[in-house]
Amino acid sequence: MKPQPILVTGMPRSGTTWLARELARSPQAALTGREPMNPRGRQYALGGTLSGWTRLTTPTQRQKFLLRQAFAGLNPWVYSRYGYHQWWAPLPWVRVIVKDPFAMLSLPAITETTDARVVLVYRHPGAVLASFRRIGWAPDPEEVRKLENLSSPVGALAQPETDLHLIARMWTVLHQLALEDLDGPVDGIVVSHEKLACGGYVGLHHLRTRLGLALPGERPEAEAPAQGDMTPDSGRLHNLDRDPKTVARAWRDTIQPGELAWLEDTCGSLLANLNGREFHVS
């Protein structure tokens, strides 16, 4: 029987790609790379069955088949350049790792269909905002409103539609719904991107052990990033060669103090909830 797959999910720009690639460095593990439920542009969109953010509760038989294929590494359409050893994925002894922020809203359906183990990675909303700005992204107001319709009314978060306010609303809805699912039928691990990235080898060691992943056959110092220009390239979607500690902390230099204060006042209770559930990495 093929080993249990692992789903790494979280809000876009929360470090899902970095974490999934780190986990896939374990022997006999592979990251396919492409997000099966991503409805953007030419992405897979679960075989074209999705048109936007979806809280999938009763997947069709075709969607179930496509999810099983993706989480078993049997669908090359979900391979990408951001994968890691993806061509190993179909082998029966290889543990498949799937990273997909768009799976964040559908955890019960996905775990019931694929038996995947969930890792939910989160970042401070200010870090997400800074990352969106770095690559020139801005949340779509209509999309954010549709997300809010999936959850309970957010009241005080109905603010002007600047990127600051939209990120806060999106961050809140996505994490509220994910935590509801983790309170219910989903067995998942919550990890802080910042603490995990700053924990280095030790933090990743503890998480791999918790997930039952074999450890890479390397000395701890082998996990340090290559040295060189650590300046982020705004033209790149992922700067995977940067020092994870720098990535985890640098956002505080780009957010205005007033923005940070507003985010912490608005999202503070939910952030504290996430911090309270966080898997301790050291």
N, C-alpha and C positions, 0 to 999 in steps of 0.2 A: 504494500500500500504506500502511496506517495505521502511524504511527510506533510504535516499541517502547514499551509501557507501563512504568510504574515502580511497584513495590510498596514502600511504606514500612511496615515491621513492627518489632515489638519488644514486650517485655512490657507489658501494660496499665500506664498511668501513667508511661510512659517518654518522652513527648513526641512520639508518632507524629502526633497531630493537628496540633500546631504545625508540625512539620517538613513534613508533607505540604502544608499550606496555604502555607507559604513557597515550596516548590518550585512549587506551582501558580500562583504569581504571575508566573511566566515567561510571555511571550507564547505563544499557541497551545498552552497546557497547561490541563488542567482536572482538578480533584479531585472525584470523585463524592460522597465523604463517608461513606456508610454502609459498614460492614465486611461484606463478602460472606460470611465464614465465622463470623460472630458468632452463637453459638447461644443467647444470653441472651434471655429474655422474648419480645418481639415482633420481635426482629431477624431478619435474612434467613435465617441458618443455611444458606446455599447452597441456597436453594429448599426449605428444610425437610428436607434430607437429613442434617443434623448435629444431634446432641443434646448435645454437650459438646465439650471440647477434643479435637481429632482429629489424629492424625498420618496424613494422607491419603497413601497410597503408591500405590494403584491405583484412581484415581477411576473411577466408572462413566461410561458415555457421556453420561448426563444431567448428571452433575457436570462433566464436561469442557465440555459445551455451556454450562452456566451460568457457569463460570469464564471462558470466552472472551467471553461476552456482557458480563459484569461488567467485564472488563479492556479491552473495546473501548468502554465507555461506552454500550452499547446496552440496558441494563436499568435503567429508572427506579426499580425497587425498591431499588437501591443508591445512590440519591441521598438527600442529607439536608441539614439546615440547616448542618452543619459542612463542607459541600462548598465549592468555590470555582470559580465559572464552570461549575458542573456541567452546565448546559444546553448548553454547547459540546461536551461530551464525545463525542456521536455523530458530530460532523463528521469527515470523513476525514483532515484534516490536523492534527487536535488530538491531542496526546499525553496519554493518560489516566494520571492518578496515582490509585492505590488505596492507602488506608491500612487495615491490618487486623492487629491484634496476633494474632488467632487463626490467621492464615496462617503464623505463626512456626514451627509444627511441620511444615509441609507444603511447604517451599520447593522440593524437587526436582519434585514433582508439579505445582506451580503454574507453575514456570518452563518445564517441558517442555510444558505445555498452552498457556500464554499467551505464552511468550517474554519474560516480564517481567524487567526489571532490578531487582535487590533492593537496598534500602537498609535495613540493620539498625541501628536506633538503640537505644542502651542508656544506662541511668542507674545510678549507685551504688545498691545495694540499700537503703541508708538513705534515699535520695531517693524510691524507690518506696514504702517503708514510710510515710514522712511524707505522701506524696500519698494513699495509701489511707486513712490516718487523717483527713486533711483532709475528705474527702468521706463519711466514715463507712462505708467498705468494710472487709471482713475476708475473707481467703481461706477457702474452704470446705475443712475438713480432708479430707473424702472426695475432693474434687476434686484436692487436692494429692497424695493417695496414688495416685490413678489416673494422674496425670502421672508420678509416680515409677516406676510400673510400665512406662512407656514407655521408660525409661532404665535404666542400670545402677544397682544399689543405691547409695544415697548414704551409708549407714553412719552416720557421725558426725552427719549432719544429722537423724537420727531423734530429735528433741528434743520437749519438751512443746509442745502445740499452741496456743501463744500466737500473736498476730499477728506478732511478731518472728520466731519460728521458722518459721512457715508461709511468710512472705514469703521468707525465706532459702532454704527448700527449693524453692519455686516458681521463684524467680529462678534458682537453680542448674540445675534440670532444663531449663527453657526455653532458657537460654543454652548449656548443654552440647549439646543436640540441634541447635540452630541452627548452632553452630560445627562440629559434625560434618558437617552438610550443606554448609557453606561450604568445608570441607576436601575435599568430594567434587565433585559435578557442578554446584554452584550458583556462578555468578559474582556475587558480591555485594560491597557496600561497607559497612564497619562504621564507624559514627560515634558519638562521644560527645555526648549531649545537652548536657552542661554546657559542653564546649569549643566546640561549635558555637554554642550560644546566647550564650556570652560572646565569641565571635569576631566577632559582628555581621555587617556587610555583607561583610567580607573572607571570613569562613568560609563564608557562604552562596554567595558568588561562586565560590569554589573548588569547592564541591560541585556547583553548577549546571553549571560548566564540565566537570567530570569526567563528569557525566551527559549532557552534550550538550544541555542546556537553554539556550535563549536567555535572556539576562539581562533583567530588568524594565527598561523604559525610564524609569528614575527616578534621581535623584541618590542617593548612598549615605545621606544623612541622611533620605531619605524612608522608609527602612526602620525608623527608630526608632519605638518605640511611642508612642501618644498619651499625654500626661501627664495626671495626675489621681490619683484614689485608687488606689494600688497594693496596697491590702490585699486578700488573696484572699477571695472570697466562697465560704464553705463549702457553700452551697447550689447552686453551679454545678459542672457536670461539668468544664467547661473555662473557665479565665479567660484568654482569648486576648488581652485588652487589657492584660495586665500586662507589665512590662519582662521580656524573656526572661532577662536576666542575674539579675534578682531571683529569678525562678522557679527558675533553675538552682542558685542558691546558698543560698536561704533555708531549705532543709530542715535544714541543719546546726544551726539554732537550735532545732529542735523535737525532735531525737533526743537521748536521754540519752547521756552519755559512755560508760557501760557497754554500752549497746546498740550504739553505733557500734563500740566496740572488739571486741565479739563478732562483729558482721557482718564486719568487716575480717579477723578471724582465720578465720572460717568460709568466707567467699567470696573471700578475698584472692587466691588463686592464679588463680581463674577471672576475676576482675576484671583482674588483671595480663595475662592472656591477651587479653582484650578490648582493653585499652589498647594492647597490642602490635600488634594488627591494625588499630587505629583509623586511619581516613583523616585525614591531617593537614590541618587546615582553614586553616592560616596559614603 
